[in-house]
Amino acid sequence: MEDDKGSSSSAAQGMTILECANYIQKSFTNPTVKFLMEKLEESGCGIGKNFIKAAHCVEDCSGGFTRGSGIVLCHNHLQFQDQVEQVMIHELIHAYDDCRSANLDWNNCAHHACSEVIRANHLSGNCKYKYELLRGYVKMKGHEPECVKRRALQSVTANPNCSEVAAKEAIGAVWSTCYNDTKPFDRAP
C-alpha cells in the first residue's frame, strides 16, 4: 500500500474518479508501466481490463494492491499524472512479487517489509529526491535509503500483525537481500 503520510497533498485537493481513470489509461503508455505489465504476463500473471481501477479511499493512502482483486488508485489522494504513474509502478511491483513468489504471506512482517516497501519504494521511484522535497525532507546525501526505511516502517507498522518492534526487526533482517533484489529490472531504475 502506498502511504501518503508526510505528503503535502490532501484529500480535498484530489482529482475526480473520472480524471483518475483517464490518467490510468494514459499511464499504460509509460515505458515502466508497460515493462512491468509485460513481466507480469511473462510470469503467468497477465492482468485483465479491470485489474487497475480508480476508487475513493477513506484511508490516507494513494493506492493499494490486493491479491485476487488487483490494484486500486485513490483518486481523492492523487493530483497529477506523474503521481498516478508512480503509484501504478509501486503497486505493479507488489503484483509482480505476489506472482513470482508462491510463498509470499502478506501477514508475515518480513515478507511485507520486503515487497510492500523496501522493493516497491526503492524500485518505483517513491524516494526520488523530488518526492522527498514535496514531503518536506531536504537531506541531500543518503536520502533514498533513509526514505525507503522510513516508509517501510510506516507501512509495516500499519499491518495489524506487525508491532513497531516486529516491523523494525523485519526490516533489518531483510534489508540487504530485498534492497538489492531489483527483479524484474536489471538494476534499480
MODELLER restraints for C-alpha pairs under 7 A, 6 or more apart:
rsr = mdl.restraints
at = mdl.atoms
rsr.add(forms.Gaussian(group=physical.xy_distance, feature=features.Distance(at['CA:1:A'], at['CA:63:A']), mean=5.90, stdev=0.5))
rsr.add(forms.Gaussian(group=physical.xy_distance, feature=features.Distance(at['CA:1:A'], at['CA:64:A']), mean=4.25, stdev=0.5))
rsr.add(forms.Gaussian(group=physical.xy_distance, feature=features.Distance(at['CA:1:A'], at['CA:65:A']), mean=6.44, stdev=0.5))
rsr.add(forms.Gaussian(group=physical.xy_distance, feature=features.Distance(at['CA:1:A'], at['CA:116:A']), mean=6.65, stdev=0.5))
rsr.add(forms.Gaussian(group=physical.xy_distance, feature=features.Distance(at['CA:2:A'], at['CA:61:A']), mean=5.59, stdev=0.5))
rsr.add(forms.Gaussian(group=physical.xy_distance, feature=features.Distance(at['CA:2:A'], at['CA:62:A']), mean=5.53, stdev=0.5))
rsr.add(forms.Gaussian(group=physical.xy_distance, feature=features.Distance(at['CA:2:A'], at['CA:63:A']), mean=5.34, stdev=0.5))
rsr.add(forms.Gaussian(group=physical.xy_distance, feature=features.Distance(at['CA:2:A'], at['CA:64:A']), mean=6.14, stdev=0.5))
rsr.add(forms.Gaussian(group=physical.xy_distance, feature=features.Distance(at['CA:2:A'], at['CA:87:A']), mean=6.90, stdev=0.5))
rsr.add(forms.Gaussian(group=physical.xy_distance, feature=features.Distance(at['CA:3:A'], at['CA:60:A']), mean=6.62, stdev=0.5))
rsr.add(forms.Gaussian(group=physical.xy_distance, feature=features.Distance(at['CA:3:A'], at['CA:61:A']), mean=4.43, stdev=0.5))
rsr.add(forms.Gaussian(group=physical.xy_distance, feature=features.Distance(at['CA:3:A'], at['CA:62:A']), mean=6.31, stdev=0.5))
rsr.add(forms.Gaussian(group=physical.xy_distance, feature=features.Distance(at['CA:3:A'], at['CA:155:A']), mean=6.89, stdev=0.5))
rsr.add(forms.Gaussian(group=physical.xy_distance, feature=features.Distance(at['CA:4:A'], at['CA:60:A']), mean=5.86, stdev=0.5))
rsr.add(forms.Gaussian(group=physical.xy_distance, feature=features.Distance(at['CA:4:A'], at['CA:61:A']), mean=4.90, stdev=0.5))
rsr.add(forms.Gaussian(group=physical.xy_distance, feature=features.Distance(at['CA:4:A'], at['CA:62:A']), mean=6.26, stdev=0.5))
rsr.add(forms.Gaussian(group=physical.xy_distance, feature=features.Distance(at['CA:6:A'], at['CA:135:A']), mean=5.27, stdev=0.5))
rsr.add(forms.Gaussian(group=physical.xy_distance, feature=features.Distance(at['CA:7:A'], at['CA:134:A']), mean=6.74, stdev=0.5))
rsr.add(forms.Gaussian(group=physical.xy_distance, feature=features.Distance(at['CA:7:A'], at['CA:135:A']), mean=4.66, stdev=0.5))
rsr.add(forms.Gaussian(group=physical.xy_distance, feature=features.Distance(at['CA:8:A'], at['CA:134:A']), mean=6.28, stdev=0.5))
rsr.add(forms.Gaussian(group=physical.xy_distance, feature=features.Distance(at['CA:8:A'], at['CA:135:A']), mean=5.84, stdev=0.5))
rsr.add(forms.Gaussian(group=physical.xy_distance, feature=features.Distance(at['CA:9:A'], at['CA:77:A']), mean=6.90, stdev=0.5))
rsr.add(forms.Gaussian(group=physical.xy_distance, feature=features.Distance(at['CA:10:A'], at['CA:77:A']), mean=6.24, stdev=0.5))
rsr.add(forms.Gaussian(group=physical.xy_distance, feature=features.Distance(at['CA:11:A'], at['CA:76:A']), mean=5.09, stdev=0.5))
rsr.add(forms.Gaussian(group=physical.xy_distance, feature=features.Distance(at['CA:11:A'], at['CA:77:A']), mean=5.00, stdev=0.5))
rsr.add(forms.Gaussian(group=physical.xy_distance, feature=features.Distance(at['CA:13:A'], at['CA:79:A']), mean=6.85, stdev=0.5))
rsr.add(forms.Gaussian(group=physical.xy_distance, feature=features.Distance(at['CA:14:A'], at['CA:75:A']), mean=6.07, stdev=0.5))
rsr.add(forms.Gaussian(group=physical.xy_distance, feature=features.Distance(at['CA:14:A'], at['CA:76:A']), mean=4.08, stdev=0.5))
rsr.add(forms.Gaussian(group=physical.xy_distance, feature=features.Distance(at['CA:14:A'], at['CA:77:A']), mean=4.91, stdev=0.5))
rsr.add(forms.Gaussian(group=physical.xy_distance, feature=features.Distance(at['CA:14:A'], at['CA:78:A']), mean=4.99, stdev=0.5))
rsr.add(forms.Gaussian(group=physical.xy_distance, feature=features.Distance(at['CA:14:A'], at['CA:79:A']), mean=5.12, stdev=0.5))
rsr.add(forms.Gaussian(group=physical.xy_distance, feature=features.Distance(at['CA:15:A'], at['CA:75:A']), mean=5.48, stdev=0.5))
rsr.add(forms.Gaussian(group=physical.xy_distance, feature=features.Distance(at['CA:15:A'], at['CA:76:A']), mean=5.66, stdev=0.5))
rsr.add(forms.Gaussian(group=physical.xy_distance, feature=features.Distance(at['CA:15:A'], at['CA:78:A']), mean=6.09, stdev=0.5))
rsr.add(forms.Gaussian(group=physical.xy_distance, feature=features.Distance(at['CA:15:A'], at['CA:79:A']), mean=5.43, stdev=0.5))
rsr.add(forms.Gaussian(group=physical.xy_distance, feature=features.Distance(at['CA:16:A'], at['CA:75:A']), mean=6.04, stdev=0.5))
rsr.add(forms.Gaussian(group=physical.xy_distance, feature=features.Distance(at['CA:16:A'], at['CA:76:A']), mean=6.81, stdev=0.5))
rsr.add(forms.Gaussian(group=physical.xy_distance, feature=features.Distance(at['CA:17:A'], at['CA:54:A']), mean=5.99, stdev=0.5))
rsr.add(forms.Gaussian(group=physical.xy_distance, feature=features.Distance(at['CA:17:A'], at['CA:55:A']), mean=6.44, stdev=0.5))
rsr.add(forms.Gaussian(group=physical.xy_distance, feature=features.Distance(at['CA:17:A'], at['CA:75:A']), mean=5.40, stdev=0.5))
rsr.add(forms.Gaussian(group=physical.xy_distance, feature=features.Distance(at['CA:20:A'], at['CA:54:A']), mean=6.01, stdev=0.5))
rsr.add(forms.Gaussian(group=physical.xy_distance, feature=features.Distance(at['CA:20:A'], at['CA:75:A']), mean=5.49, stdev=0.5))
rsr.add(forms.Gaussian(group=physical.xy_distance, feature=features.Distance(at['CA:21:A'], at['CA:53:A']), mean=6.78, stdev=0.5))
rsr.add(forms.Gaussian(group=physical.xy_distance, feature=features.Distance(at['CA:21:A'], at['CA:54:A']), mean=5.61, stdev=0.5))
rsr.add(forms.Gaussian(group=physical.xy_distance, feature=features.Distance(at['CA:23:A'], at['CA:81:A']), mean=5.77, stdev=0.5))
rsr.add(forms.Gaussian(group=physical.xy_distance, feature=features.Distance(at['CA:23:A'], at['CA:84:A']), mean=6.69, stdev=0.5))
rsr.add(forms.Gaussian(group=physical.xy_distance, feature=features.Distance(at['CA:24:A'], at['CA:84:A']), mean=6.71, stdev=0.5))
rsr.add(forms.Gaussian(group=physical.xy_distance, feature=features.Distance(at['CA:27:A'], at['CA:33:A']), mean=6.93, stdev=0.5))
rsr.add(forms.Gaussian(group=physical.xy_distance, feature=features.Distance(at['CA:27:A'], at['CA:85:A']), mean=5.67, stdev=0.5))
rsr.add(forms.Gaussian(group=physical.xy_distance, feature=features.Distance(at['CA:28:A'], at['CA:34:A']), mean=6.08, stdev=0.5))
rsr.add(forms.Gaussian(group=physical.xy_distance, feature=features.Distance(at['CA:33:A'], at['CA:89:A']), mean=5.86, stdev=0.5))
rsr.add(forms.Gaussian(group=physical.xy_distance, feature=features.Distance(at['CA:36:A'], at['CA:92:A']), mean=6.53, stdev=0.5))
rsr.add(forms.Gaussian(group=physical.xy_distance, feature=features.Distance(at['CA:39:A'], at['CA:184:A']), mean=6.93, stdev=0.5))
rsr.add(forms.Gaussian(group=physical.xy_distance, feature=features.Distance(at['CA:40:A'], at['CA:46:A']), mean=5.60, stdev=0.5))
rsr.add(forms.Gaussian(group=physical.xy_distance, feature=features.Distance(at['CA:40:A'], at['CA:96:A']), mean=5.79, stdev=0.5))
rsr.add(forms.Gaussian(group=physical.xy_distance, feature=features.Distance(at['CA:43:A'], at['CA:100:A']), mean=6.79, stdev=0.5))
rsr.add(forms.Gaussian(group=physical.xy_distance, feature=features.Distance(at['CA:45:A'], at['CA:99:A']), mean=6.17, stdev=0.5))
rsr.add(forms.Gaussian(group=physical.xy_distance, feature=features.Distance(at['CA:51:A'], at['CA:69:A']), mean=6.99, stdev=0.5))
rsr.add(forms.Gaussian(group=physical.xy_distance, feature=features.Distance(at['CA:51:A'], at['CA:70:A']), mean=4.68, stdev=0.5))
rsr.add(forms.Gaussian(group=physical.xy_distance, feature=features.Distance(at['CA:51:A'], at['CA:71:A']), mean=5.93, stdev=0.5))
rsr.add(forms.Gaussian(group=physical.xy_distance, feature=features.Distance(at['CA:52:A'], at['CA:70:A']), mean=6.09, stdev=0.5))
rsr.add(forms.Gaussian(group=physical.xy_distance, feature=features.Distance(at['CA:52:A'], at['CA:71:A']), mean=4.65, stdev=0.5))
rsr.add(forms.Gaussian(group=physical.xy_distance, feature=features.Distance(at['CA:52:A'], at['CA:72:A']), mean=5.85, stdev=0.5))
rsr.add(forms.Gaussian(group=physical.xy_distance, feature=features.Distance(at['CA:53:A'], at['CA:71:A']), mean=6.40, stdev=0.5))
rsr.add(forms.Gaussian(group=physical.xy_distance, feature=features.Distance(at['CA:53:A'], at['CA:72:A']), mean=5.09, stdev=0.5))
rsr.add(forms.Gaussian(group=physical.xy_distance, feature=features.Distance(at['CA:53:A'], at['CA:73:A']), mean=6.17, stdev=0.5))
rsr.add(forms.Gaussian(group=physical.xy_distance, feature=features.Distance(at['CA:54:A'], at['CA:72:A']), mean=5.66, stdev=0.5))
rsr.add(forms.Gaussian(group=physical.xy_distance, feature=features.Distance(at['CA:54:A'], at['CA:73:A']), mean=4.81, stdev=0.5))
rsr.add(forms.Gaussian(group=physical.xy_distance, feature=features.Distance(at['CA:54:A'], at['CA:74:A']), mean=5.99, stdev=0.5))
rsr.add(forms.Gaussian(group=physical.xy_distance, feature=features.Distance(at['CA:54:A'], at['CA:75:A']), mean=6.00, stdev=0.5))
rsr.add(forms.Gaussian(group=physical.xy_distance, feature=features.Distance(at['CA:55:A'], at['CA:72:A']), mean=6.30, stdev=0.5))
rsr.add(forms.Gaussian(group=physical.xy_distance, feature=features.Distance(at['CA:55:A'], at['CA:73:A']), mean=6.10, stdev=0.5))
rsr.add(forms.Gaussian(group=physical.xy_distance, feature=features.Distance(at['CA:55:A'], at['CA:74:A']), mean=5.22, stdev=0.5))
rsr.add(forms.Gaussian(group=physical.xy_distance, feature=features.Distance(at['CA:55:A'], at['CA:75:A']), mean=5.98, stdev=0.5))
rsr.add(forms.Gaussian(group=physical.xy_distance, feature=features.Distance(at['CA:56:A'], at['CA:74:A']), mean=5.42, stdev=0.5))
rsr.add(forms.Gaussian(group=physical.xy_distance, feature=features.Distance(at['CA:56:A'], at['CA:75:A']), mean=5.92, stdev=0.5))
rsr.add(forms.Gaussian(group=physical.xy_distance, feature=features.Distance(at['CA:56:A'], at['CA:76:A']), mean=5.95, stdev=0.5))
rsr.add(forms.Gaussian(group=physical.xy_distance, feature=features.Distance(at['CA:57:A'], at['CA:74:A']), mean=5.35, stdev=0.5))
rsr.add(forms.Gaussian(group=physical.xy_distance, feature=features.Distance(at['CA:57:A'], at['CA:76:A']), mean=6.84, stdev=0.5))
rsr.add(forms.Gaussian(group=physical.xy_distance, feature=features.Distance(at['CA:61:A'], at['CA:77:A']), mean=6.78, stdev=0.5))
rsr.add(forms.Gaussian(group=physical.xy_distance, feature=features.Distance(at['CA:62:A'], at['CA:73:A']), mean=5.99, stdev=0.5))
rsr.add(forms.Gaussian(group=physical.xy_distance, feature=features.Distance(at['CA:62:A'], at['CA:74:A']), mean=4.89, stdev=0.5))
rsr.add(forms.Gaussian(group=physical.xy_distance, feature=features.Distance(at['CA:62:A'], at['CA:77:A']), mean=5.31, stdev=0.5))
rsr.add(forms.Gaussian(group=physical.xy_distance, feature=features.Distance(at['CA:62:A'], at['CA:78:A']), mean=6.37, stdev=0.5))
rsr.add(forms.Gaussian(group=physical.xy_distance, feature=features.Distance(at['CA:63:A'], at['CA:72:A']), mean=5.35, stdev=0.5))
rsr.add(forms.Gaussian(group=physical.xy_distance, feature=features.Distance(at['CA:63:A'], at['CA:73:A']), mean=4.25, stdev=0.5))
rsr.add(forms.Gaussian(group=physical.xy_distance, feature=features.Distance(at['CA:63:A'], at['CA:74:A']), mean=5.26, stdev=0.5))
rsr.add(forms.Gaussian(group=physical.xy_distance, feature=features.Distance(at['CA:63:A'], at['CA:87:A']), mean=6.46, stdev=0.5))
rsr.add(forms.Gaussian(group=physical.xy_distance, feature=features.Distance(at['CA:64:A'], at['CA:71:A']), mean=5.66, stdev=0.5))
rsr.add(forms.Gaussian(group=physical.xy_distance, feature=features.Distance(at['CA:64:A'], at['CA:72:A']), mean=5.40, stdev=0.5))
rsr.add(forms.Gaussian(group=physical.xy_distance, feature=features.Distance(at['CA:64:A'], at['CA:73:A']), mean=6.71, stdev=0.5))
rsr.add(forms.Gaussian(group=physical.xy_distance, feature=features.Distance(at['CA:64:A'], at['CA:91:A']), mean=6.19, stdev=0.5))
rsr.add(forms.Gaussian(group=physical.xy_distance, feature=features.Distance(at['CA:65:A'], at['CA:71:A']), mean=4.45, stdev=0.5))
rsr.add(forms.Gaussian(group=physical.xy_distance, feature=features.Distance(at['CA:65:A'], at['CA:72:A']), mean=6.52, stdev=0.5))
rsr.add(forms.Gaussian(group=physical.xy_distance, feature=features.Distance(at['CA:65:A'], at['CA:91:A']), mean=5.68, stdev=0.5))
rsr.add(forms.Gaussian(group=physical.xy_distance, feature=features.Distance(at['CA:65:A'], at['CA:94:A']), mean=6.69, stdev=0.5))
rsr.add(forms.Gaussian(group=physical.xy_distance, feature=features.Distance(at['CA:65:A'], at['CA:95:A']), mean=6.79, stdev=0.5))
rsr.add(forms.Gaussian(group=physical.xy_distance, feature=features.Distance(at['CA:71:A'], at['CA:91:A']), mean=6.55, stdev=0.5))
rsr.add(forms.Gaussian(group=physical.xy_distance, feature=features.Distance(at['CA:78:A'], at['CA:84:A']), mean=6.79, stdev=0.5))
rsr.add(forms.Gaussian(group=physical.xy_distance, feature=features.Distance(at['CA:86:A'], at['CA:124:A']), mean=6.35, stdev=0.5))
rsr.add(forms.Gaussian(group=physical.xy_distance, feature=features.Distance(at['CA:86:A'], at['CA:125:A']), mean=6.96, stdev=0.5))
rsr.add(forms.Gaussian(group=physical.xy_distance, feature=features.Distance(at['CA:89:A'], at['CA:124:A']), mean=5.54, stdev=0.5))
rsr.add(forms.Gaussian(group=physical.xy_distance, feature=features.Distance(at['CA:90:A'], at['CA:120:A']), mean=5.10, stdev=0.5))
rsr.add(forms.Gaussian(group=physical.xy_distance, feature=features.Distance(at['CA:90:A'], at['CA:121:A']), mean=6.72, stdev=0.5))
rsr.add(forms.Gaussian(group=physical.xy_distance, feature=features.Distance(at['CA:90:A'], at['CA:124:A']), mean=4.96, stdev=0.5))
rsr.add(forms.Gaussian(group=physical.xy_distance, feature=features.Distance(at['CA:93:A'], at['CA:120:A']), mean=5.78, stdev=0.5))
rsr.add(forms.Gaussian(group=physical.xy_distance, feature=features.Distance(at['CA:94:A'], at['CA:115:A']), mean=6.09, stdev=0.5))
rsr.add(forms.Gaussian(group=physical.xy_distance, feature=features.Distance(at['CA:94:A'], at['CA:116:A']), mean=6.33, stdev=0.5))
rsr.add(forms.Gaussian(group=physical.xy_distance, feature=features.Distance(at['CA:94:A'], at['CA:120:A']), mean=6.73, stdev=0.5))
rsr.add(forms.Gaussian(group=physical.xy_distance, feature=features.Distance(at['CA:97:A'], at['CA:115:A']), mean=6.51, stdev=0.5))
rsr.add(forms.Gaussian(group=physical.xy_distance, feature=features.Distance(at['CA:98:A'], at['CA:104:A']), mean=6.32, stdev=0.5))
rsr.add(forms.Gaussian(group=physical.xy_distance, feature=features.Distance(at['CA:104:A'], at['CA:111:A']), mean=6.34, stdev=0.5))
rsr.add(forms.Gaussian(group=physical.xy_distance, feature=features.Distance(at['CA:105:A'], at['CA:111:A']), mean=6.18, stdev=0.5))
rsr.add(forms.Gaussian(group=physical.xy_distance, feature=features.Distance(at['CA:106:A'], at['CA:112:A']), mean=5.29, stdev=0.5))
rsr.add(forms.Gaussian(group=physical.xy_distance, feature=features.Distance(at['CA:107:A'], at['CA:161:A']), mean=6.09, stdev=0.5))
rsr.add(forms.Gaussian(group=physical.xy_distance, feature=features.Distance(at['CA:109:A'], at['CA:156:A']), mean=6.66, stdev=0.5))
rsr.add(forms.Gaussian(group=physical.xy_distance, feature=features.Distance(at['CA:109:A'], at['CA:162:A']), mean=5.77, stdev=0.5))
rsr.add(forms.Gaussian(group=physical.xy_distance, feature=features.Distance(at['CA:109:A'], at['CA:166:A']), mean=7.00, stdev=0.5))
rsr.add(forms.Gaussian(group=physical.xy_distance, feature=features.Distance(at['CA:109:A'], at['CA:167:A']), mean=6.16, stdev=0.5))
rsr.add(forms.Gaussian(group=physical.xy_distance, feature=features.Distance(at['CA:109:A'], at['CA:170:A']), mean=5.90, stdev=0.5))
rsr.add(forms.Gaussian(group=physical.xy_distance, feature=features.Distance(at['CA:110:A'], at['CA:170:A']), mean=4.55, stdev=0.5))
rsr.add(forms.Gaussian(group=physical.xy_distance, feature=features.Distance(at['CA:110:A'], at['CA:171:A']), mean=6.58, stdev=0.5))
rsr.add(forms.Gaussian(group=physical.xy_distance, feature=features.Distance(at['CA:110:A'], at['CA:174:A']), mean=6.54, stdev=0.5))
rsr.add(forms.Gaussian(group=physical.xy_distance, feature=features.Distance(at['CA:112:A'], at['CA:156:A']), mean=6.53, stdev=0.5))
rsr.add(forms.Gaussian(group=physical.xy_distance, feature=features.Distance(at['CA:113:A'], at['CA:152:A']), mean=6.13, stdev=0.5))
rsr.add(forms.Gaussian(group=physical.xy_distance, feature=features.Distance(at['CA:113:A'], at['CA:156:A']), mean=5.98, stdev=0.5))
rsr.add(forms.Gaussian(group=physical.xy_distance, feature=features.Distance(at['CA:113:A'], at['CA:170:A']), mean=6.56, stdev=0.5))
rsr.add(forms.Gaussian(group=physical.xy_distance, feature=features.Distance(at['CA:113:A'], at['CA:171:A']), mean=5.70, stdev=0.5))
rsr.add(forms.Gaussian(group=physical.xy_distance, feature=features.Distance(at['CA:114:A'], at['CA:174:A']), mean=6.39, stdev=0.5))
rsr.add(forms.Gaussian(group=physical.xy_distance, feature=features.Distance(at['CA:114:A'], at['CA:178:A']), mean=5.44, stdev=0.5))
rsr.add(forms.Gaussian(group=physical.xy_distance, feature=features.Distance(at['CA:117:A'], at['CA:148:A']), mean=6.91, stdev=0.5))
rsr.add(forms.Gaussian(group=physical.xy_distance, feature=features.Distance(at['CA:117:A'], at['CA:151:A']), mean=6.69, stdev=0.5))
rsr.add(forms.Gaussian(group=physical.xy_distance, feature=features.Distance(at['CA:117:A'], at['CA:152:A']), mean=4.79, stdev=0.5))
rsr.add(forms.Gaussian(group=physical.xy_distance, feature=features.Distance(at['CA:117:A'], at['CA:155:A']), mean=6.98, stdev=0.5))
rsr.add(forms.Gaussian(group=physical.xy_distance, feature=features.Distance(at['CA:118:A'], at['CA:148:A']), mean=5.85, stdev=0.5))
rsr.add(forms.Gaussian(group=physical.xy_distance, feature=features.Distance(at['CA:118:A'], at['CA:152:A']), mean=6.10, stdev=0.5))
rsr.add(forms.Gaussian(group=physical.xy_distance, feature=features.Distance(at['CA:118:A'], at['CA:178:A']), mean=6.43, stdev=0.5))
rsr.add(forms.Gaussian(group=physical.xy_distance, feature=features.Distance(at['CA:118:A'], at['CA:179:A']), mean=5.95, stdev=0.5))
rsr.add(forms.Gaussian(group=physical.xy_distance, feature=features.Distance(at['CA:119:A'], at['CA:178:A']), mean=6.09, stdev=0.5))
rsr.add(forms.Gaussian(group=physical.xy_distance, feature=features.Distance(at['CA:119:A'], at['CA:179:A']), mean=5.98, stdev=0.5))
rsr.add(forms.Gaussian(group=physical.xy_distance, feature=features.Distance(at['CA:121:A'], at['CA:127:A']), mean=6.33, stdev=0.5))
rsr.add(forms.Gaussian(group=physical.xy_distance, feature=features.Distance(at['CA:121:A'], at['CA:148:A']), mean=5.81, stdev=0.5))
rsr.add(forms.Gaussian(group=physical.xy_distance, feature=features.Distance(at['CA:122:A'], at['CA:148:A']), mean=6.30, stdev=0.5))
rsr.add(forms.Gaussian(group=physical.xy_distance, feature=features.Distance(at['CA:123:A'], at['CA:182:A']), mean=6.98, stdev=0.5))
rsr.add(forms.Gaussian(group=physical.xy_distance, feature=features.Distance(at['CA:123:A'], at['CA:188:A']), mean=5.54, stdev=0.5))
rsr.add(forms.Gaussian(group=physical.xy_distance, feature=features.Distance(at['CA:123:A'], at['CA:189:A']), mean=6.14, stdev=0.5))
rsr.add(forms.Gaussian(group=physical.xy_distance, feature=features.Distance(at['CA:127:A'], at['CA:144:A']), mean=5.37, stdev=0.5))
rsr.add(forms.Gaussian(group=physical.xy_distance, feature=features.Distance(at['CA:127:A'], at['CA:147:A']), mean=5.77, stdev=0.5))
rsr.add(forms.Gaussian(group=physical.xy_distance, feature=features.Distance(at['CA:127:A'], at['CA:148:A']), mean=6.55, stdev=0.5))
rsr.add(forms.Gaussian(group=physical.xy_distance, feature=features.Distance(at['CA:128:A'], at['CA:144:A']), mean=6.63, stdev=0.5))
rsr.add(forms.Gaussian(group=physical.xy_distance, feature=features.Distance(at['CA:132:A'], at['CA:138:A']), mean=6.83, stdev=0.5))
rsr.add(forms.Gaussian(group=physical.xy_distance, feature=features.Distance(at['CA:153:A'], at['CA:167:A']), mean=6.22, stdev=0.5))
rsr.add(forms.Gaussian(group=physical.xy_distance, feature=features.Distance(at['CA:153:A'], at['CA:168:A']), mean=6.62, stdev=0.5))
rsr.add(forms.Gaussian(group=physical.xy_distance, feature=features.Distance(at['CA:156:A'], at['CA:162:A']), mean=6.41, stdev=0.5))
rsr.add(forms.Gaussian(group=physical.xy_distance, feature=features.Distance(at['CA:156:A'], at['CA:167:A']), mean=5.66, stdev=0.5))
rsr.add(forms.Gaussian(group=physical.xy_distance, feature=features.Distance(at['CA:157:A'], at['CA:163:A']), mean=5.66, stdev=0.5))
rsr.add(forms.Gaussian(group=physical.xy_distance, feature=features.Distance(at['CA:157:A'], at['CA:164:A']), mean=5.35, stdev=0.5))
rsr.add(forms.Gaussian(group=physical.xy_distance, feature=features.Distance(at['CA:157:A'], at['CA:167:A']), mean=5.90, stdev=0.5))
rsr.add(forms.Gaussian(group=physical.xy_distance, feature=features.Distance(at['CA:182:A'], at['CA:188:A']), mean=5.66, stdev=0.5))
